[in-house]
Amino acid sequence: MSADQKKAADASDHHGALAGFKILDLSRVLAGPWCGQLLGDLGAEVIKVESLVTGDDTRGWGPPFLEGESAYFLGCNRNKRGITIDFSKSEGKALLAMLIPKFDVLLENFKSGTLEKWGFDSAWFEVNAPTVVRCSITGYGSTGPQAGLPGYDFILQAESGLMSITGPTDGDPTKYGVAIVDLATGMMAANAIQAALLARYRTGKGQAVEVSLFDTATALLANVGNSHLATDKDSGRYGNGHPTIVPYTTYQCSDGLIALAVGNDGQFSKLAELLKHPEWASDEKFKTNAARVNHRAAIDALVGAELIQFSSHELITLLRQHGIPIGQVNTVKQALASEQAKAKKMVLEIKHSKIGVFKTLGTPLTMHDTPSSIRHAPPLLGEHTDQILHEYLGLSNDNIHDLKNKKVVA
């Protein structure tokens, strides 16, 4: 039985799809930790390595804090055990050299070239850890004029063009409400890591995986980017509207905003009928989606004038009965308190050694035969240092005490 087959067998014993796989997570802030959390939710053993004094930057990002622990940090570091190591010391690098071969995946988001500067280049991996998948998350990748620059979600949203297509039609470019480039990069990294592990199943070898915020942000342009490439025309902002589908925006009801997404001509015809304006569906200006896109302002005004007469509940009930996509524009509080969020277990409680019980967002990964799970609360800084050094490296209490005296670990 190959090593990966053994891990697959272990996974069936421990339920999670990635049970048996071990991830050494050297990353911090959001993209890398989000990737590590996704892999942990799927069952992988994730060891988070942090600096001795302050740890991950997000430990200080707040308020809010729960008993001194940042809500931001708590939201992207569950299912991990934590260790602190000072890599500026030679003994710290020596610990890393001993740890890496014990893992299936090394995840890091240092500045490009940092690991190589420490001596962990491709030749080192070939000799010392040939089966390890090493995933590097950077701002701009290892090539191009901006290679080596640090990457920040907000800057990449600006540079990639994402901000230029977000915000009011007559207003300024606007960033997304969460760090969408970081989050998407973390998901891309998780996909690439799992693909590399599948490739290892065939080849028996690990490989270097490179994911950058720049590449992810550019890819997120999706249909808008491809429309530009097809026409050479730049895109603008449509507020809550869609560049190529109409009507597809927010409208005011008598008691608040709703989001309406009419995705095809059949749905539009049904909407026109329900609003008692069946003539819209035969009007040359509105009968096809392409025509409606060209007469966006006119049809939006007509639809808006009718929808304002409904309450949001009344309208949502009516249109959903006829298969027309519509939803309430909720606040975060309303969304997380919804019956759907409860049914999907998207708000969970975790028991934490310092906080007690706290609420957190659930996992979106529903695996029916190998279910995802939450097994570890986000670690305190260095919470499992002794345990991990014993378990992975077999160090004695005296060895660990000596390393602590030298401030290599804490």
Sine and cosine of phi, psi and omega as CSV:
sin_phi,cos_phi,sin_psi,cos_psi,sin_omega,cos_omega
0.00,0.00,0.78,-0.63,0.01,-1.00
-0.94,0.33,0.23,-0.97,0.00,-1.00
-0.87,0.50,-0.67,0.74,-0.02,-1.00
-0.94,0.34,-0.55,0.84,0.07,-1.00
-0.91,0.41,-0.62,0.78,0.05,-1.00
-0.89,0.45,-0.67,0.74,0.02,-1.00
-0.91,0.42,-0.60,0.80,0.05,-1.00
-0.90,0.45,-0.63,0.78,0.05,-1.00
-0.91,0.42,-0.67,0.75,0.06,-1.00
-0.88,0.48,-0.63,0.78,-0.01,-1.00
-0.86,0.51,-0.66,0.75,-0.01,-1.00
-0.92,0.40,-0.53,0.85,0.03,-1.00
-0.95,0.33,-0.59,0.80,-0.09,-1.00
-0.98,-0.21,0.09,1.00,0.14,-0.99
0.98,0.17,-0.73,0.69,-0.04,-1.00
-0.92,0.39,0.57,-0.82,-0.06,-1.00
-0.88,0.47,-0.51,0.86,-0.03,-1.00
-0.95,-0.30,0.24,0.97,0.04,-1.00
-0.85,0.53,0.66,-0.75,-0.04,-1.00
0.99,-0.16,-0.36,0.93,0.06,-1.00
-1.00,0.01,0.60,-0.80,-0.08,-1.00
-0.87,-0.50,0.77,-0.64,-0.07,-1.00
-0.89,-0.45,0.82,-0.57,0.12,-0.99
-0.99,-0.14,0.95,-0.31,-0.15,-0.99
-0.98,-0.22,0.97,-0.23,0.04,-1.00
-1.00,-0.07,0.08,1.00,-0.14,-0.99
-0.99,0.12,0.25,-0.97,0.06,-1.00
-0.55,-0.84,0.13,-0.99,-0.07,-1.00
0.96,0.27,-0.95,-0.32,-0.17,-0.99
-0.76,-0.64,-0.80,0.61,-0.12,-0.99
-0.84,0.54,-0.79,0.61,0.00,-1.00
-0.92,0.39,-0.77,0.64,0.05,-1.00
-0.85,0.53,-0.60,0.80,0.05,-1.00
-0.90,0.44,-0.67,0.74,0.07,-1.00
-0.86,0.51,-0.76,0.65,0.00,-1.00
-0.87,0.49,-0.62,0.79,0.02,-1.00
-0.91,0.41,-0.66,0.75,0.05,-1.00
-0.86,0.51,-0.71,0.71,0.01,-1.00
-0.91,0.41,-0.60,0.80,0.05,-1.00
-0.92,0.40,-0.65,0.76,0.05,-1.00
-0.86,0.51,-0.53,0.85,0.00,-1.00
-0.99,0.13,0.03,1.00,0.13,-0.99
0.92,-0.40,-0.16,0.99,-0.02,-1.00
-0.93,0.38,0.49,-0.87,0.15,-0.99
-0.99,0.11,0.87,-0.49,-0.06,-1.00
-0.89,-0.46,0.83,-0.56,0.07,-1.00
-0.95,-0.31,0.89,-0.46,-0.02,-1.00
-1.00,-0.07,0.82,-0.58,0.00,-1.00
-0.96,-0.28,0.79,-0.61,-0.02,-1.00
-0.77,-0.64,0.26,-0.96,0.10,-1.00
-0.95,0.32,0.35,-0.94,-0.19,-0.98
-0.93,0.36,-0.68,0.73,-0.23,-0.97
-1.00,0.02,-0.83,0.55,-0.10,-1.00
-0.97,-0.24,-0.35,0.94,-0.03,-1.00
0.93,0.38,-0.39,-0.92,0.04,-1.00
-0.82,0.57,0.71,-0.71,0.00,-1.00
-0.77,0.63,-0.58,0.81,-0.12,-0.99
-0.94,0.33,-0.19,0.98,0.09,-1.00
-0.88,0.47,-0.39,0.92,0.00,-1.00
-0.97,-0.22,0.07,1.00,-0.07,-1.00
-1.00,0.03,0.97,-0.24,0.02,-1.00
-0.01,-1.00,-0.09,-1.00,0.12,0.99
-0.95,0.32,0.23,-0.97,0.20,0.98
-1.00,0.05,0.45,-0.89,0.13,-0.99
-0.83,-0.56,0.54,-0.84,0.13,-0.99
-0.91,-0.42,0.94,-0.34,-0.05,-1.00
0.78,0.63,0.64,0.77,0.03,-1.00
1.00,0.07,-0.09,1.00,0.00,-1.00
-0.99,-0.14,0.79,-0.61,-0.05,-1.00
-0.92,0.40,0.76,-0.65,0.07,-1.00
-0.87,0.50,-0.54,0.84,0.03,-1.00
-0.89,0.46,-0.78,0.63,0.01,-1.00
-0.87,0.49,-0.68,0.74,-0.02,-1.00
-0.88,0.47,-0.44,0.90,-0.07,-1.00
-0.99,0.15,-0.15,0.99,-0.05,-1.00
-0.66,-0.75,0.39,0.92,-0.04,-1.00
-0.64,-0.77,0.40,0.92,0.08,-1.00
-0.96,0.28,0.16,-0.99,0.00,-1.00
0.83,0.56,0.60,0.80,0.06,-1.00
-0.69,-0.72,0.55,-0.84,0.26,-0.97
-0.97,-0.23,0.48,-0.88,-0.16,-0.99
-0.87,-0.48,0.61,-0.79,0.06,-1.00
-0.67,-0.74,0.52,-0.85,0.09,-1.00
-0.92,-0.38,0.68,-0.73,0.04,-1.00
-0.61,-0.79,0.68,-0.74,0.08,-1.00
-1.00,-0.08,0.97,-0.24,-0.05,-1.00
-0.98,0.17,-0.08,1.00,0.09,-1.00
-0.97,0.24,-0.26,0.97,0.03,-1.00
-0.99,-0.13,0.56,-0.83,-0.01,-1.00
-0.87,0.49,-0.58,0.82,0.02,-1.00
-0.91,0.41,-0.53,0.85,0.05,-1.00
-0.92,0.39,-0.68,0.74,0.06,-1.00
-0.91,0.42,-0.57,0.82,0.03,-1.00
-0.91,0.42,-0.63,0.77,0.07,-1.00
-0.88,0.48,-0.68,0.73,0.02,-1.00
-0.87,0.49,-0.66,0.75,0.02,-1.00
-0.89,0.47,-0.55,0.84,0.04,-1.00
-0.98,0.21,-0.54,0.84,-0.06,-1.00
-0.97,0.26,-0.69,0.72,-0.15,-0.99
-0.78,0.63,-0.74,0.67,-0.05,-1.00
-0.90,0.43,-0.23,0.97,-0.01,-1.00
-0.99,0.13,-0.11,0.99,-0.13,-0.99
-0.90,-0.44,0.31,-0.95,0.09,-1.00
-1.00,0.03,-0.50,0.86,-0.10,-0.99
-0.67,-0.74,0.70,-0.71,0.19,-0.98
-0.94,-0.35,0.86,-0.51,-0.02,-1.00
-0.90,-0.43,0.81,-0.58,-0.01,-1.00
-0.52,-0.85,0.44,-0.90,0.08,-1.00
-0.73,-0.69,0.67,0.74,0.11,-0.99
-0.94,0.35,0.24,-0.97,0.16,-0.99
-0.85,0.53,0.62,-0.78,-0.04,-1.00
-0.77,0.64,0.74,-0.67,0.06,-1.00
1.00,-0.05,-0.09,1.00,-0.06,-1.00
-0.90,0.43,-0.77,0.64,-0.01,-1.00
-0.87,0.49,-0.66,0.75,0.02,-1.00
-0.89,0.46,-0.64,0.77,0.02,-1.00
-0.88,0.47,-0.53,0.85,0.02,-1.00
-0.99,0.15,-0.08,1.00,0.01,-1.00
0.97,-0.24,-0.01,1.00,-0.04,-1.00
-0.99,-0.15,0.93,0.38,0.01,-1.00
-1.00,-0.09,-0.06,-1.00,-0.05,-1.00
-0.85,0.52,-0.62,0.79,0.01,-1.00
-0.90,0.44,-0.63,0.78,0.02,-1.00
-0.89,0.45,-0.71,0.70,0.01,-1.00
-0.90,0.44,-0.64,0.77,-0.01,-1.00
-0.85,0.52,-0.61,0.79,-0.04,-1.00
-1.00,0.06,-0.68,0.73,-0.20,-0.98
-0.98,-0.20,-0.41,0.91,-0.06,-1.00
-0.51,-0.86,0.87,0.50,-0.13,-0.99
-0.93,0.37,-0.32,0.95,-0.02,-1.00
-0.99,-0.12,-0.03,1.00,-0.06,-1.00
-0.99,0.16,0.75,-0.66,0.15,-0.99
-1.00,0.07,0.85,-0.52,0.01,-1.00
-0.92,-0.40,0.87,-0.49,-0.06,-1.00
-0.95,-0.30,0.84,-0.53,0.01,-1.00
-0.94,-0.33,0.84,-0.54,0.08,-1.00
-0.95,-0.30,0.87,-0.50,-0.02,-1.00
-0.77,-0.64,0.07,-1.00,0.02,-1.00
-0.96,0.29,-0.72,0.69,-0.15,-0.99
-0.77,-0.64,0.11,0.99,-0.02,-1.00
0.99,0.11,-0.12,-0.99,-0.11,-0.99
-0.98,-0.20,0.02,1.00,0.02,-1.00
-0.77,-0.64,0.25,-0.97,0.02,-1.00
1.00,-0.07,0.26,-0.97,-0.09,-1.00
-0.91,0.41,-0.34,0.94,-0.01,-1.00
-0.98,-0.21,0.07,1.00,0.05,-1.00
-0.83,0.56,0.69,-0.73,0.00,-1.00
1.00,-0.10,-0.31,0.95,0.06,-1.00
-0.96,0.29,0.55,-0.84,0.08,-1.00
-0.93,0.37,0.48,-0.88,-0.03,-1.00
-0.92,-0.38,0.72,-0.69,0.05,-1.00
-0.77,-0.63,0.73,-0.68,-0.08,-1.00
-0.75,0.66,-0.77,0.63,-0.06,-1.00
-0.86,0.52,-0.68,0.73,0.00,-1.00
-0.91,0.41,-0.65,0.76,0.00,-1.00
-0.94,0.34,-0.56,0.83,0.11,-0.99
-0.87,0.49,-0.62,0.78,0.01,-1.00
-0.94,0.34,-0.77,0.64,-0.11,-0.99
-0.93,0.36,-0.53,0.85,-0.11,-0.99
-0.97,0.23,-0.26,0.97,-0.10,-1.00
0.99,-0.14,-0.13,0.99,-0.01,-1.00
-0.87,0.49,-0.64,0.77,0.01,-1.00
-0.92,0.38,-0.52,0.85,-0.04,-1.00
-0.93,0.38,-0.30,0.95,0.01,-1.00
-0.95,-0.32,0.21,0.98,-0.03,-1.00
-0.83,-0.55,0.75,-0.67,0.03,-1.00
0.85,-0.53,0.03,-1.00,-0.03,-1.00
-0.89,0.46,0.53,-0.85,0.01,-1.00
-0.82,0.57,-0.66,0.75,-0.05,-1.00
-0.97,-0.26,0.31,0.95,-0.01,-1.00
-0.91,-0.40,-0.21,-0.98,-0.01,-1.00
-1.00,0.10,0.39,-0.92,0.14,-0.99
-0.82,0.57,0.57,-0.82,-0.13,-0.99
-0.72,-0.69,0.65,-0.76,0.07,-1.00
-0.98,0.21,0.32,-0.95,0.07,-1.00
-0.93,0.37,0.37,-0.93,-0.09,-1.00
-0.95,0.31,-0.35,0.94,0.14,-0.99
-0.82,-0.57,0.13,-0.99,-0.04,-1.00
-0.98,0.22,0.96,0.27,-0.18,-0.98
-0.90,0.44,-0.55,0.83,0.00,-1.00
-0.94,0.35,-0.68,0.74,0.08,-1.00
-0.86,0.51,-0.75,0.66,-0.05,-1.00
-0.89,0.46,-0.71,0.70,0.01,-1.00
-0.91,0.41,-0.59,0.81,0.04,-1.00
-0.90,0.43,-0.64,0.76,0.07,-1.00
-0.87,0.49,-0.65,0.76,0.03,-1.00
-0.93,0.37,-0.65,0.76,0.07,-1.00
-0.87,0.50,-0.68,0.74,-0.01,-1.00
-0.90,0.44,-0.67,0.75,0.02,-1.00
-0.88,0.47,-0.65,0.76,0.06,-1.00
-0.89,0.46,-0.73,0.69,-0.05,-1.00
-0.91,0.42,-0.64,0.77,0.02,-1.00
-0.88,0.47,-0.71,0.70,-0.01,-1.00
-0.92,0.40,-0.58,0.81,0.07,-1.00
-0.90,0.43,-0.64,0.77,0.02,-1.00
-0.91,0.40,-0.58,0.81,0.06,-1.00
-0.92,0.38,-0.60,0.80,0.08,-1.00
-0.91,0.42,-0.66,0.75,0.04,-1.00
-0.89,0.45,-0.61,0.79,0.03,-1.00
-0.88,0.47,-0.54,0.84,0.05,-1.00
-0.85,0.53,-0.58,0.82,0.01,-1.00
-1.00,0.08,-0.64,0.77,-0.17,-0.99
-0.99,-0.14,-0.38,0.92,-0.07,-1.00
0.98,0.17,0.06,1.00,-0.06,-1.00
-0.83,-0.55,0.54,-0.84,0.16,-0.99
-0.99,0.16,0.00,-1.00,0.03,-1.00
-0.39,-0.92,0.27,-0.96,0.08,-1.00
-0.99,0.12,0.72,-0.69,0.03,-1.00
-0.86,-0.52,0.77,-0.64,-0.04,-1.00
-0.85,-0.52,0.83,-0.55,0.04,-1.00
-0.77,-0.63,0.73,-0.68,-0.02,-1.00
-0.81,-0.59,0.48,-0.88,0.08,-1.00
-0.88,0.47,-0.59,0.81,-0.01,-1.00
-0.88,0.47,-0.76,0.65,-0.02,-1.00
-0.89,0.46,-0.69,0.73,-0.02,-1.00
-0.90,0.43,-0.72,0.70,-0.01,-1.00
-0.87,0.50,-0.66,0.76,0.02,-1.00
-0.91,0.42,-0.67,0.74,0.01,-1.00
-0.90,0.43,-0.51,0.86,0.00,-1.00
-0.93,0.37,-0.21,0.98,0.11,-0.99
-0.90,0.44,-0.46,0.89,0.19,-0.98
0.73,0.69,-0.82,-0.57,-0.09,-1.00
-0.89,0.45,-0.51,0.86,0.00,-1.00
-0.93,0.36,-0.68,0.73,0.06,-1.00
-0.89,0.45,-0.65,0.76,0.00,-1.00
-0.94,0.34,-0.51,0.86,0.08,-1.00
-0.91,0.43,-0.65,0.76,0.06,-1.00
-0.88,0.47,-0.70,0.71,-0.04,-1.00
-0.90,0.44,-0.49,0.87,0.00,-1.00
-0.98,0.22,-0.48,0.88,-0.14,-0.99
-0.86,-0.50,-0.27,0.96,-0.12,-0.99
0.91,0.40,0.22,0.98,0.05,-1.00
-1.00,-0.08,0.63,-0.77,0.05,-1.00
-0.97,0.22,0.41,-0.91,0.01,-1.00
-0.99,-0.15,0.44,-0.90,0.07,-1.00
-0.92,-0.38,-0.31,-0.95,0.02,-1.00
-0.96,-0.29,0.57,-0.82,-0.02,-1.00
-0.83,-0.56,0.36,0.93,-0.05,-1.00
0.87,0.49,-0.82,-0.57,0.07,-1.00
-1.00,-0.01,0.07,1.00,-0.01,-1.00
-0.99,0.14,0.09,-1.00,-0.02,-1.00
-0.93,-0.37,0.65,-0.76,-0.06,-1.00
-0.92,0.40,-0.44,0.90,-0.10,-0.99
-0.76,-0.65,0.20,0.98,0.07,-1.00
-0.71,-0.71,0.74,-0.67,0.00,-1.00
-0.57,-0.82,0.68,-0.73,-0.05,1.00
-0.99,0.16,0.74,-0.68,-0.11,-0.99
-0.37,-0.93,0.98,0.20,-0.09,-1.00
-0.27,-0.96,-0.15,-0.99,0.09,-1.00
-1.00,-0.07,0.54,-0.84,0.05,-1.00
-0.71,-0.71,0.46,-0.89,0.00,-1.00
-1.00,0.02,0.83,-0.55,0.20,-0.98
-1.00,-0.09,-0.05,-1.00,-0.06,-1.00
-0.92,0.39,-0.37,0.93,-0.08,-1.00
-0.81,-0.59,0.22,0.98,0.02,-1.00
0.47,-0.88,-0.03,-1.00,-0.06,-1.00
-1.00,0.03,0.59,-0.81,0.19,-0.98
-0.82,-0.58,0.35,-0.94,0.11,-0.99
-0.95,-0.32,0.81,-0.59,-0.02,-1.00
-0.88,-0.47,0.76,-0.65,-0.04,-1.00
-0.77,-0.63,1.00,-0.02,0.01,-1.00
-1.00,0.02,0.97,-0.22,-0.20,-0.98
-1.00,0.02,-0.21,0.98,-0.01,-1.00
-0.43,-0.90,0.12,-0.99,-0.09,-1.00
-0.93,0.37,-0.53,0.85,0.03,-1.00
-0.90,0.43,-0.68,0.73,0.04,-1.00
-0.90,0.43,-0.61,0.79,0.02,-1.00
-0.91,0.42,-0.66,0.75,0.01,-1.00
-0.88,0.47,-0.67,0.74,0.03,-1.00
-0.91,0.41,-0.64,0.77,0.04,-1.00
-0.88,0.48,-0.72,0.70,0.01,-1.00
-0.86,0.51,-0.66,0.75,0.01,-1.00
-0.90,0.44,-0.72,0.70,-0.04,-1.00
-0.92,0.40,-0.50,0.87,0.02,-1.00
-1.00,0.03,0.10,0.99,0.06,-1.00
0.90,0.43,0.58,0.81,0.10,-0.99
-0.71,-0.71,0.88,0.48,-0.04,-1.00
-0.88,0.48,-0.34,0.94,-0.02,-1.00
-0.91,0.41,-0.38,0.93,0.02,-1.00
-0.86,0.51,-0.62,0.79,-0.09,-1.00
-0.94,0.35,-0.30,0.95,0.03,-1.00
-0.96,-0.29,-0.05,1.00,0.02,-1.00
-0.96,0.29,0.78,-0.63,-0.04,-1.00
-0.86,0.51,-0.42,0.91,0.00,-1.00
-0.97,0.24,-0.31,0.95,-0.14,-0.99
-0.77,-0.64,-0.14,0.99,-0.20,-0.98
-0.94,0.35,-0.41,0.91,0.07,-1.00
-0.87,-0.49,0.38,-0.92,0.01,-1.00
-0.87,0.49,-0.67,0.74,0.00,-1.00
-0.85,0.52,-0.65,0.76,0.03,-1.00
-0.91,0.41,-0.67,0.74,-0.01,-1.00
-0.91,0.42,-0.59,0.81,0.07,-1.00
-0.87,0.48,-0.64,0.77,0.00,-1.00
-0.96,0.28,-0.28,0.96,0.02,-1.00
-0.81,-0.59,0.67,0.74,-0.09,-1.00
-0.80,0.60,-0.79,0.61,-0.09,-1.00
-0.88,0.48,-0.64,0.77,-0.05,-1.00
-0.91,0.41,-0.75,0.66,-0.06,-1.00
-0.95,0.31,-0.57,0.82,0.06,-1.00
-0.88,0.47,-0.64,0.77,0.01,-1.00
-0.91,0.41,-0.67,0.74,0.00,-1.00
-0.91,0.42,-0.73,0.69,0.00,-1.00
-0.90,0.43,-0.69,0.72,-0.01,-1.00
-0.86,0.51,-0.62,0.78,-0.01,-1.00
-0.91,0.42,-0.48,0.88,0.02,-1.00
-0.99,0.11,-0.65,0.76,-0.11,-0.99
-0.94,0.35,-0.46,0.89,-0.01,-1.00
-0.89,0.45,-0.30,0.95,-0.02,-1.00
-0.99,0.14,-0.18,0.98,-0.02,-1.00
-0.98,-0.20,0.46,-0.89,0.30,-0.96
-0.98,0.20,0.39,-0.92,-0.04,-1.00
-0.89,0.45,-0.66,0.75,0.00,-1.00
-0.89,0.45,-0.70,0.71,0.00,-1.00
-0.87,0.49,-0.71,0.71,-0.04,-1.00
-0.94,0.35,-0.69,0.72,0.00,-1.00
-0.88,0.48,-0.69,0.73,0.02,-1.00
-0.88,0.47,-0.71,0.71,-0.03,-1.00
-0.90,0.44,-0.78,0.63,-0.11,-0.99
-0.95,0.32,-0.59,0.81,0.03,-1.00
-0.91,0.41,-0.52,0.85,0.06,-1.00
-0.88,0.47,-0.40,0.92,-0.04,-1.00
-0.92,-0.38,0.31,0.95,0.14,-0.99
0.96,0.27,0.38,0.92,0.01,-1.00
-0.98,-0.17,0.85,-0.53,-0.07,-1.00
-0.90,0.43,0.82,-0.57,-0.02,-1.00
-0.41,-0.91,0.53,-0.85,0.02,-1.00
-0.42,-0.91,0.37,-0.93,0.07,-1.00
-0.95,0.32,0.60,-0.80,0.16,-0.99
-1.00,0.06,0.99,-0.16,-0.10,-0.99
-1.00,-0.04,0.40,-0.91,0.28,-0.96
-0.98,0.22,0.20,-0.98,0.06,-1.00
-0.86,0.51,-0.67,0.74,0.01,-1.00
-0.87,0.50,-0.71,0.71,0.00,-1.00
-0.91,0.42,-0.66,0.75,-0.04,-1.00
-0.89,0.46,-0.70,0.72,-0.07,-1.00
-0.97,0.23,-0.26,0.97,0.06,-1.00
-1.00,-0.09,0.00,1.00,-0.09,-1.00
-0.93,0.36,0.41,-0.91,0.04,-1.00
-0.89,0.45,-0.55,0.83,0.02,-1.00
-0.92,0.40,-0.67,0.74,0.04,-1.00
-0.88,0.47,-0.63,0.78,0.04,-1.00
-0.91,0.40,-0.70,0.72,-0.03,-1.00
-0.90,0.44,-0.58,0.82,-0.01,-1.00
-1.00,0.02,0.05,1.00,0.02,-1.00
0.83,0.56,0.69,0.72,0.00,-1.00
-1.00,0.02,0.03,1.00,0.22,-0.98
-0.79,-0.61,0.87,-0.50,-0.06,-1.00
-0.83,-0.56,0.26,-0.97,0.08,-1.00
-0.92,-0.39,0.69,-0.72,0.01,-1.00
-0.84,-0.54,0.67,-0.74,0.07,-1.00
-1.00,0.03,0.82,-0.57,-0.08,-1.00
-0.88,-0.47,0.62,-0.79,-0.10,-0.99
-0.91,0.43,-0.41,0.91,-0.03,-1.00
-0.96,-0.29,-0.66,0.75,-0.11,-0.99
-0.99,0.13,-0.51,0.86,-0.22,-0.98
0.99,-0.11,-0.78,-0.63,0.02,-1.00
-0.97,-0.22,0.76,-0.65,0.09,-1.00
-0.74,-0.68,0.37,-0.93,0.00,-1.00
-1.00,-0.02,0.56,-0.83,0.04,-1.00
-0.54,-0.84,0.28,-0.96,0.06,-1.00
-0.94,0.34,0.60,-0.80,0.04,-1.00
-0.97,0.23,0.08,-1.00,0.02,-1.00
-1.00,0.01,0.64,-0.77,0.05,-1.00
-0.99,0.13,0.00,1.00,-0.11,-0.99
-1.00,-0.08,0.98,-0.18,0.00,-1.00
-0.98,-0.17,0.95,-0.31,0.00,-1.00
-0.91,-0.41,0.90,-0.44,-0.16,-0.99
-0.97,0.25,-0.60,0.80,-0.02,-1.00
-1.00,-0.09,-0.46,0.89,0.02,-1.00
-0.78,-0.62,0.97,0.26,-0.19,-0.98
-0.90,0.43,0.55,-0.83,0.15,-0.99
-0.95,0.32,0.31,-0.95,-0.05,-1.00
-0.38,-0.93,0.28,-0.96,0.13,-0.99
-0.92,-0.38,0.93,-0.36,-0.10,-1.00
-0.94,-0.33,-0.42,0.91,-0.02,-1.00
-0.74,-0.68,0.68,-0.73,0.18,-0.98
-0.94,0.33,0.37,-0.93,0.12,-0.99
-0.82,0.58,0.71,-0.71,-0.14,-0.99
-0.97,0.25,0.51,-0.86,0.27,-0.96
-0.92,0.39,0.32,-0.95,-0.02,-1.00
-0.89,0.46,0.90,-0.44,0.02,-1.00
0.95,0.32,0.32,0.95,-0.12,-0.99
-0.85,0.53,-0.56,0.83,-0.11,-0.99
-0.90,-0.43,0.34,0.94,-0.07,-1.00
-0.81,0.59,-0.80,0.59,-0.04,-1.00
-0.87,0.49,-0.72,0.69,-0.04,-1.00
-0.86,0.52,-0.70,0.71,-0.05,-1.00
-0.94,0.35,-0.66,0.75,0.02,-1.00
-0.91,0.41,-0.57,0.82,0.11,-0.99
-0.92,0.40,-0.77,0.63,-0.16,-0.99
-0.93,0.36,-0.71,0.71,-0.11,-0.99
-1.00,0.00,-0.56,0.83,-0.11,-0.99
-0.91,-0.42,-0.09,1.00,0.03,-1.00
0.92,0.40,0.43,0.90,-0.02,-1.00
-0.96,0.30,0.58,-0.81,0.01,-1.00
-0.99,0.15,0.20,-0.98,0.06,-1.00
-0.87,0.49,-0.61,0.79,0.02,-1.00
-0.91,0.42,-0.68,0.74,0.04,-1.00
-0.85,0.53,-0.73,0.68,-0.04,-1.00
-0.92,0.39,-0.65,0.76,0.03,-1.00
-0.87,0.50,-0.66,0.76,0.02,-1.00
-0.90,0.44,-0.68,0.73,0.03,-1.00
-0.89,0.45,-0.59,0.81,0.02,-1.00
-0.94,0.34,-0.62,0.78,0.05,-1.00
-0.88,0.47,-0.56,0.83,0.01,-1.00
-1.00,0.10,-0.02,1.00,-0.02,-1.00
0.86,0.51,0.59,0.81,0.13,-0.99
-0.99,0.11,-0.60,0.80,0.07,-1.00
-0.74,-0.68,0.24,-0.97,0.06,-1.00
-0.55,-0.84,0.00,0.00,0.00,0.00
